[in-house]
């Protein structure tokens, strides 16, 4: 009960320094107990959903002129935990992130305790070298020769994709940096209709225009149709436009499809196009010799987005852009601000990496991931990835022939699995005219019940005109086979009519 005050400490009776120390320690205790340990117990709820109106009446959001006592602040800490979603809970299988990794958490807390900004070596010496090491190792795993190239940590995969567009444009049209958009022909880039929305969003943000993102057809599994890609490239040439980039996806957001990278790379080579691979979600599969074939050809990419906060479960957020081309990020984005990036510093200023970014102040997202990697070793990350693929395969096996479940595609490639749950009342209604319409209403109704009971969280969506279907996502390797059974039975309980 967040309102239980029996544990409150009377900080006011302590001298000031001790007061803050005691407050911090008490907060850490509460966070560990209620958010970390209780928040990840299977028997506890994933969420205690309250409507915005209910939450406003339960939680004191109001900001006042006067200070708040530590007792009141401790209540705020506990209420924040009570009314927040426990994304580290084993049954939070709603998004492309989850888990609560203890080493990741320590890395996150340590980062926040030091409060760095990673733009210059003088301000962030340790974080700068950690970034260098992690990015090089990730490039090596991608398959870039000797791990050579460049890279950055970005605030999310969307931004990493945006950086890729910017680098590709700079490679072919460097004058745009100073002369602006009017110096350019009509640039066209290609991505699949199942690709992440950030490609369109960032193309629009960067002045290319979302109409100039040509969406390529996908097959029933969600993979890019390479024949359609070729004909769309030819169409753009006939139109007199300047095609410059293909953004392929390794692990699409909904269906988890992997585009055929080698065939796409062949076309990029033929037409001299930049190949970007958005492996924000599926990149983690590269860790495993068993699963990295899904991304075969990624080593031919010019740039890769890979988010360790997704399949590798680093805490939010931890996103990278990896490039084959050394120096391009700084050429494309650098402005050489003299007050920060002085060239006459006493150390080698190549370690002042901030000018590669479009941000100035930048959170250090590297430590939490580096610390996890150090703690578990590469082998630990491999085991994690293989376990979540095994869990996904087990879940598929459980629902494949089970009454009431229907997979959207019979053989999903990644660890996100899309399916319909069909309640008993609909099971014999497939031939009826309004079947699709009725099925479309099932997932939202079940989701409402799921959220109100708080026993698990799984998202749903409609795509390509299909009735709403569920997408369950496995990336927490603490889950086991009995959890898969539990989740299946929970669908049956919530969907019973
Ligand atoms: N790239 C963000 C993915 C969000 C999600 O579907 O979980």
Boltz pocket constraint, residues with backbone or C-beta under 6 A from the ligand:
constraints:
  - pocket:
      binder: B
      contacts: [[A, 94], [A, 95], [A, 96], [A, 97], [A, 157], [A, 196], [A, 253], [A, 280]]
      max_distance: 6.0
